[in-house]
Amino acid sequence: MGASENTAYDVVVIGGGPAGCSTAVFTAWYGPDTLVLDRGNLLSSSVRPSRTA
C-alpha cells in the first residue's frame, strides 16, 4: 500500500499472535473490514486464512 492511498478499516487489531488472529478472523467473518498490525512479518501459525484479499 502506498503512502498516498487512504483506506478506512472498521476494526484494527494490534498483534498477530493467536488471540489477535482469532479476533481478526471472527470480526472479518461477520463483515467489517479488518486490519491486523504486528511488528513481525509472520502471523500466528495457529490461524490459517481461508481467503485473502
KAZI-V964505 format. One record per backbone hydrogen bond with DSSP energy under -1.0 kcal/mol. CO is the residue of the C=O (numbers start at 1). NH is the residue of the N-H. If there is no record, write none. Layout:
# KAZI-V964505
CO&NH / CO&NH
This chain:
# KAZI-V964505
2&5 / 11&35 / 13&37 / 16&44 / 17&21 / 18&22 / 19&23 / 20&24 / 21&25 / 22&26 / 23&27 / 24&28 / 25&29 / 26&30 / 28&31 / 33&10 / 33&11 / 35&13 / 37&15 / 44&47
